[in-house]
Amino acid sequence: MGTTPRSLRAFMYYAVLTGAAVAVHQVLPAGARPVSYSLILATTLVPLSLLVRHSTGRTRLPWSLLLAAMVVLAFGSWITAAGGGAVRALGDEVVTVGHALILAAALTLVVIRGRNDLGGLLDGAVALMGLGSVLWACLLQPGLAAIGAPLTARITVLVTIFVLSGVLGALGRLWFVGGRLLALQLLVYALLIALVGNTALALTSGSMTVDRPRWVETLFLIAYLCVGAAALHPTIHELSQPGPAPVDRLSGGRLVFLGAAMVVAPVIGGVRQVIGLPADGLLIAIGTVAVAPFVMLRIHRLSRQRDAAEHALVHQATHDALTGLPNRAELLARLEAAIARERATGRPAVVLLFCDLNGFKLVNDRLGHVTGDRVLVEVANRLRAGLRSADTVARYGGDEFLVLCEDGSPATVARLRDHIVWALSAPIEIGAERIAISASVGAVTSDGLVDADELIRRADEAMYEAKLRHRADGQLVGGPAPADSGTAA
């Protein structure tokens, strides 16, 4: 989506004015800062409201959640500004709800934008969750232990770190493969700054609303500035559309990475015990529970993609690229298998029809090869449409098609020949052209003695005899000629 001068001006004005307000906030006295903080936070509501208003359908959901999060955070900030430390617990709870809504908005955005890159999103989430484990073990856990934080508080912080790290990893993946849209960059910056700010609060006051260091307060204000500016930037609308679908390959390095991500928490716990520190059971338990499902889902997805790729390669090797019918090699393999079954039972049962289109060269000469290819595709679809599941129709090459059936009765030969006549009875309409197509058909029934190549040769000879009897006029426009047929024993 292109950018417009008006939207870019709104983006620039908002960034400059809000940035100036953040700078002024630093020099305000302590008593005025809660009100200033709340006002700056509230500036995000206007651009987010406009974004929600101009969004439609499910593209509105992430922005509605983000708007709700900012409303809740603003409410929590106003509670503290009005009541001070007396309502600290209530303010903290409200702010926690706001942070949960932010994560929900980010997750929704990841699902919508990254629907074509699920594997990459899982990799990004798992990678950052591993780094979250390191952050917890090296910084947060010792800091919380030093200030005597209760178990519930530590669990809350650890879960928050894992969730926020996973969301950041997924958003980072979207940033990497999705054209690096500025709106997405700003949202990533906002979450990253929030992660730093929450880490600092966990190690200092432990409160989201009161007694915050000034520099931590500034970090949160910058994060809010990024959110509001992102909502005004023209590229924000592209985030509500599915992103690109990068190639997702299974490799040894990918498997090693997933395995390492799965064991990082237990390894950290083991290292702590080896060096004489108590093993961090909280990290081992929550870290394993948080990461293992993602790793298993990733491995399952890679396995399915490998199976699908192998199936696609087999299909490509055995089917015609233009019509999707079995190709010559696959027809020969199926015919040999049918003859083997026939010999095992001792009863001849294989019927083979060799079908060659009449006047097809005139179609290519008059209308071009592109139209000729479309005619071949339509003929293939018609021949395939009325056959039984056990029958095989294959493109042998050019405008030649073979039909294979393992029921050697005369009624079967008549049924298949009538099917070909009926399938080609109606003209093929391509654009303004009505192309009448007929076919010469040679039908043979196996005698139980010949091999696949010989049976194909006999069917070809029977078709050629029918071709000689065919009158090759009236092939392009007008009523279709009936299919000629020859029969050989």
C-alpha positions in Angstrom: 0.0 0.0 0.0 1.4 3.4 -1.0 2.1 6.1 1.5 0.1 9.4 1.3 1.4 12.9 2.2 -1.4 13.4 4.7 -0.7 10.2 6.6 3.0 10.8 6.6 2.5 14.3 8.0 0.2 13.0 10.7 2.9 10.4 11.6 5.6 13.0 11.7 3.5 15.5 13.8 2.6 12.8 16.3 6.2 11.6 16.7 7.6 15.1 17.1 5.0 16.4 19.5 4.8 13.2 21.6 8.6 13.0 21.7 8.8 16.6 22.9 6.2 15.8 25.6 8.4 12.8 26.8 11.4 15.1 26.9 9.4 17.7 29.0 8.3 14.9 31.3 11.9 14.4 32.4 12.2 17.8 34.0 8.8 17.9 35.8 8.6 17.7 39.6 7.7 14.3 41.1 4.2 15.3 41.9 3.4 16.3 38.3 4.9 13.3 36.6 1.9 10.8 37.2 -0.5 13.2 35.5 2.0 13.9 32.7 2.6 10.1 32.3 -1.1 9.5 32.0 -1.6 12.2 29.4 1.2 11.0 27.2 -0.1 7.4 27.4 -3.6 8.7 26.5 -2.2 10.2 23.2 -2.1 6.7 21.8 -5.8 6.3 22.0 -6.6 8.8 19.1 -4.4 7.1 16.4 -5.5 3.6 17.5 -9.1 4.6 17.4 -8.7 6.0 13.9 -6.9 2.7 12.9 -9.8 0.6 14.3 -12.3 2.8 12.6 -10.7 2.4 9.2 -10.1 -1.4 9.5 -12.7 -4.0 8.5 -13.4 -7.6 9.3 -10.8 -9.7 11.1 -8.1 -7.1 10.3 -9.7 -5.0 13.0 -9.1 -7.5 15.8 -5.4 -6.9 16.6 -5.9 -3.1 16.6 -9.1 -3.4 18.7 -7.1 -5.4 21.3 -4.3 -2.9 21.2 -6.7 -0.1 21.7 -8.3 -1.9 24.6 -4.9 -2.4 26.1 -4.0 1.3 25.9 -7.4 2.2 27.5 -6.7 -0.2 30.4 -3.2 1.0 30.8 -4.4 4.6 30.8 -7.0 3.7 33.4 -4.4 2.1 35.6 -2.2 5.1 35.3 -5.0 7.5 36.2 -5.9 5.3 39.3 -2.3 5.8 40.6 -2.3 9.5 39.7 -5.4 10.0 41.7 -4.8 7.7 44.6 -1.1 7.4 44.9 0.4 4.5 46.8 -2.9 3.7 48.6 -4.2 2.1 45.4 -0.9 0.6 44.3 -2.2 -3.0 44.3 -5.2 -2.1 42.2 -3.2 -0.1 39.8 -0.7 -2.9 39.3 -3.5 -5.4 38.6 -5.0 -3.1 36.0 -1.7 -2.6 34.3 -1.1 -6.3 34.3 -4.4 -6.8 32.4 -3.3 -4.1 30.0 0.0 -5.9 29.3 -1.9 -9.2 28.7 -4.1 -7.4 26.1 -1.0 -6.1 24.4 0.4 -9.7 24.1 -3.0 -10.9 22.8 -2.9 -8.1 20.2 0.6 -9.1 19.2 -0.3 -12.8 19.0 -3.3 -12.0 16.8 -1.2 -9.9 14.5 1.3 -12.7 14.3 -1.4 -15.2 13.3 -2.8 -12.9 10.6 0.4 -11.6 9.1 2.4 -14.8 9.5 -0.2 -17.4 8.4 2.1 -18.3 5.4 5.2 -18.7 7.6 4.1 -20.8 10.6 7.4 -22.6 10.7 9.5 -19.5 10.7 7.3 -18.0 13.4 7.8 -21.0 15.6 11.6 -20.8 15.1 11.6 -17.2 16.0 9.5 -17.8 19.1 11.6 -20.7 20.3 14.8 -18.8 19.8 13.8 -15.8 21.8 12.3 -18.1 24.5 15.7 -19.7 24.8 17.2 -16.2 25.3 14.5 -15.5 27.9 15.7 -18.5 29.8 19.2 -17.1 29.9 17.9 -13.7 30.9 16.0 -15.3 33.8 18.9 -17.4 35.0 21.5 -14.7 34.8 19.6 -11.6 35.9 16.0 -11.9 37.0 16.2 -15.0 39.2 19.1 -13.7 41.3 17.6 -10.2 41.5 14.2 -11.5 42.7 15.9 -13.8 45.2 17.9 -10.8 46.5 14.8 -8.8 47.2 12.9 -11.7 48.7 10.2 -11.8 46.0 7.5 -14.4 46.8 7.0 -17.5 44.7 3.9 -16.3 43.0 5.6 -13.1 42.0 8.6 -15.1 40.5 6.2 -17.4 38.6 4.4 -14.4 37.2 7.6 -12.7 36.1 9.0 -15.9 34.5 5.8 -16.7 32.6 5.7 -13.1 31.4 9.2 -13.3 30.2 8.6 -16.5 28.3 5.4 -15.1 26.7 6.9 -11.8 25.8 10.1 -13.4 24.5 8.1 -15.7 22.3 5.9 -12.9 20.9 9.0 -10.8 20.2 10.6 -13.7 18.4 7.6 -14.2 16.2 7.3 -10.5 15.4 11.1 -10.4 14.7 10.5 -13.2 12.1 7.7 -11.1 10.5 10.1 -8.1 10.4 12.8 -10.2 8.8 10.8 -11.7 6.0 7.9 -9.2 5.5 9.7 -6.3 3.9 10.7 -4.6 7.2 7.7 -2.3 7.4 8.3 0.7 9.6 5.0 0.2 11.5 6.1 -3.4 12.4 9.5 -2.1 13.4 7.9 0.4 15.8 5.7 -2.3 17.4 8.8 -4.6 17.8 10.7 -1.7 19.4 7.7 -1.0 21.8 7.6 -4.7 23.0 11.4 -4.8 23.3 11.4 -1.6 25.4 8.6 -3.0 27.5 10.6 -6.1 28.1 13.5 -4.1 29.3 11.2 -1.9 31.5 9.5 -4.8 33.1 12.8 -6.5 33.8 14.0 -3.3 35.5 10.8 -3.1 37.6 11.1 -6.7 38.6 14.6 -6.0 40.0 13.8 -2.6 41.7 10.4 -1.6 43.1 8.4 -4.5 41.7 5.5 -2.1 41.1 4.1 -1.2 37.7 2.6 2.2 38.8 4.4 3.7 41.8 8.0 4.2 42.9 9.3 3.6 39.3 12.8 4.9 38.5 12.5 7.9 36.2 14.5 6.2 33.4 12.2 3.2 33.5 9.2 5.5 33.3 10.8 7.1 30.3 11.3 3.7 28.6 7.5 3.0 28.9 6.7 6.4 27.5 8.9 5.8 24.5 7.2 2.4 24.0 3.8 4.2 24.0 5.2 6.7 21.5 6.2 3.8 19.2 2.7 2.3 19.4 0.9 5.5 18.6 3.3 6.4 15.7 2.9 2.9 14.3 -0.8 3.3 14.2 -0.4 6.4 12.1 2.2 5.1 9.6 0.7 4.1 6.3 2.4 0.7 6.4 0.3 -0.3 9.4 -2.5 -1.5 7.1 -0.1 -4.0 5.4 0.3 -5.8 8.7 -3.3 -6.9 8.6 -2.7 -8.9 5.4 -1.0 -12.3 5.1 2.7 -11.9 4.6 5.0 -13.8 2.2 5.5 -17.6 2.3 9.3 -18.2 2.6 10.7 -21.6 1.7 10.8 -23.8 4.8 13.3 -26.6 4.5 14.1 -29.4 6.9 17.9 -29.5 7.6 20.3 -30.9 10.1 21.1 -27.4 11.4 17.4 -26.7 12.0 16.9 -30.0 14.0 20.0 -29.2 16.1 18.6 -25.7 16.8 15.3 -27.1 17.9 16.9 -29.7 20.1 19.1 -27.1 21.7 16.1 -24.8 22.4 14.4 -27.7 24.1 17.2 -28.5 26.5 18.4 -25.0 27.3 16.4 -24.7 30.5 17.5 -28.1 31.9 21.1 -27.4 30.9 21.0 -24.0 32.8 19.7 -25.8 35.9 22.4 -28.4 35.6 25.2 -25.9 35.2 23.9 -24.0 38.3 24.1 -27.2 40.3 27.6 -28.1 39.1 29.0 -24.7 40.1 27.4 -25.0 43.6 24.2 -23.0 43.1 20.8 -24.5 43.8 19.2 -25.9 40.7 16.4 -23.6 39.4 13.5 -25.9 39.4 11.1 -23.1 38.5 13.0 -22.5 35.3 13.3 -26.2 34.4 9.6 -26.8 34.9 8.1 -23.7 33.3 10.8 -23.5 30.6 10.3 -27.1 29.5 6.5 -26.8 29.5 6.7 -23.5 27.6 9.2 -24.6 24.9 8.6 -28.3 24.4 5.1 -27.9 22.7 6.5 -25.4 20.2 9.4 -27.7 19.4 7.2 -30.7 19.0 4.8 -28.8 16.8 7.7 -27.5 14.7 9.1 -31.0 14.2 5.7 -32.3 13.3 5.3 -29.5 10.7 8.7 -30.2 9.2 7.9 -33.9 9.0 4.6 -33.2 7.2 6.3 -30.8 4.8 8.9 -33.4 4.0 6.2 -36.0 3.3 4.4 -33.5 1.1 7.6 -32.6 -0.8 8.3 -36.3 -1.4 4.7 -36.9 -2.6 5.0 -33.9 -4.9 8.3 -35.2 -6.4 6.7 -38.6 -7.0 3.7 -37.0 -8.6 5.9 -34.8 -10.8 7.9 -37.9 -11.9 4.8 -39.9 -12.7 2.3 -37.4 -14.1 2.1 -35.1 -17.1 2.8 -31.5 -16.1 0.2 -30.0 -18.5 -2.9 -32.2 -18.0 -2.1 -33.8 -14.6 -2.8 -37.3 -16.0 -0.4 -40.2 -15.5 2.5 -39.9 -18.0 4.0 -42.5 -20.3 6.3 -44.0 -17.6 3.5 -44.3 -15.1 1.1 -45.8 -17.7 3.8 -48.4 -18.6 4.3 -49.3 -14.9 0.5 -49.7 -14.3 0.2 -51.8 -17.5 3.0 -54.1 -16.5 1.4 -54.5 -13.1 -1.9 -55.3 -14.6 -0.4 -57.9 -17.0 1.4 -59.5 -14.0 -1.9 -59.8 -12.1 -3.5 -61.1 -15.3 -0.9 -63.9 -15.6 -1.2 -64.7 -11.9 -4.9 -65.4 -12.3 -4.5 -67.2 -15.7 -7.3 -65.2 -17.2 -6.8 -62.5 -19.8 -8.3 -59.3 -18.5 -6.4 -56.2 -19.7 -8.1 -53.8 -22.2 -6.0 -51.0 -23.7 -7.4 -48.2 -25.9 -5.0 -45.9 -27.9 -6.7 -42.6 -28.6 -5.2 -40.0 -31.0 -7.0 -36.7 -31.6 -7.9 -35.9 -35.2 -6.9 -32.6 -36.7 -5.1 -31.4 -33.6 -2.3 -30.0 -35.7 -4.7 -27.6 -37.3 -5.7 -26.3 -33.9 -2.1 -25.5 -33.1 -1.5 -24.0 -36.6 -4.6 -21.8 -36.6 -5.0 -20.8 -32.9 -1.5 -21.3 -31.5 0.1 -23.7 -29.0 -1.4 -21.9 -26.0 -4.9 -22.7 -27.2 -3.7 -26.1 -28.2 -2.6 -26.8 -24.6 -5.9 -25.6 -23.3 -7.6 -28.0 -25.6 -5.5 -30.9 -24.4 -6.3 -30.0 -20.8 -10.0 -30.0 -21.5 -9.8 -33.3 -23.4 -7.9 -34.8 -20.5 -10.6 -33.6 -18.0 -13.4 -35.0 -20.1 -11.8 -38.4 -20.6 -11.0 -38.6 -16.9 -14.4 -37.4 -15.7 -16.5 -40.5 -16.6 -14.1 -43.3 -15.9 -14.3 -45.8 -13.0 -11.9 -45.4 -10.2 -10.1 -48.6 -11.3 -9.6 -47.3 -14.9 -6.6 -45.3 -15.9 -6.4 -42.6 -18.5 -2.9 -41.4 -19.3 -1.3 -38.9 -21.7 1.1 -40.9 -23.8 2.6 -38.0 -25.6 1.5 -35.0 -27.8 -2.2 -35.5 -28.5 -2.2 -39.3 -27.7 -4.1 -40.7 -24.7 -4.3 -44.3 -23.5 -7.1 -45.8 -21.4 -6.3 -48.9 -19.4 -8.9 -51.2 -17.8 -8.6 -54.6 -16.1 -11.9 -56.1 -17.4 -11.5 -57.7 -20.7 -15.2 -58.3 -21.6 -16.6 -57.0 -24.9 -19.0 -54.8 -22.9 -16.0 -53.0 -21.3 -14.5 -52.3 -24.7 -17.8 -50.9 -25.8 -18.2 -48.9 -22.6 -14.8 -47.2 -22.9 -15.2 -46.5 -26.6 -18.6 -44.9 -26.0 -17.2 -42.9 -23.2 -14.5 -41.4 -25.5 -17.1 -40.6 -28.1 -19.4 -39.0 -25.5 -16.5 -37.1 -23.9 -15.6 -35.4 -27.2 -19.1 -34.9 -28.5 -19.5 -31.3 -27.4 -17.3 -28.6 -28.9 -14.6 -27.1 -26.7 -15.2 -23.4 -26.1 -12.1 -21.3 -25.6 -12.8 -17.6 -25.8 -14.8 -16.9 -29.0 -13.7 -20.2 -30.6 -15.8 -23.4 -30.6 -13.4 -26.1 -31.4 -14.8 -29.5 -32.5 -12.5 -32.4 -31.6 -12.8 -36.1 -32.5 -10.4 -39.0 -32.0 -9.3 -42.2 -33.7 -9.3 -45.0 -31.2 -7.6 -48.4 -31.4 -8.8 -51.0 -28.8 -7.0 -54.2 -28.0 -7.6 -57.0 -25.4 -4.7 -58.9 -24.0 -4.3 -62.5 -24.9 -2.3 -63.2 -21.7 0.9 -63.8 -23.7 2.3 -60.4 -24.8 4.1 -57.9 -22.7 3.3 -54.2 -22.1 5.3 -52.8 -25.0 3.7 -55.3 -27.5 0.2 -54.5 -26.2 0.8 -50.8 -26.7 2.2 -51.5 -30.2 -1.0 -53.4 -31.1 -3.2 -50.7 -29.8 -1.2 -48.1 -31.8 -1.7 -50.2 -35.0 -5.4 -50.5 -34.4 -5.6 -46.7 -33.9 -3.6 -46.1 -37.1 -6.1 -48.2 -39.0 -8.9 -46.2 -37.6 -7.0 -43.0 -38.5 -6.7 -44.0 -42.1 -10.5 -44.4 -42.3 -11.1 -41.0 -40.7 -12.1 -38.0 -42.8 -10.0 -35.1 -41.5 -12.3 -32.2 -42.5 -14.4 -30.0 -40.2 -12.1 -30.2 -37.2 -12.0 -26.6 -36.0 -15.5 -25.1 -36.2 -18.9 -26.8 -36.4 -20.2 -30.0 -35.2 -17.7 -32.6 -33.9 -17.0 -35.7 -35.9 -17.6 -39.1 -34.2 -14.6 -41.0 -32.8 -13.4 -43.6 -35.2 -12.4 -46.9 -33.6 -10.5 -50.0 -34.6 -10.4 -53.2 -32.7 -7.7 -55.8 -32.5 -7.7 -59.1 -30.6 
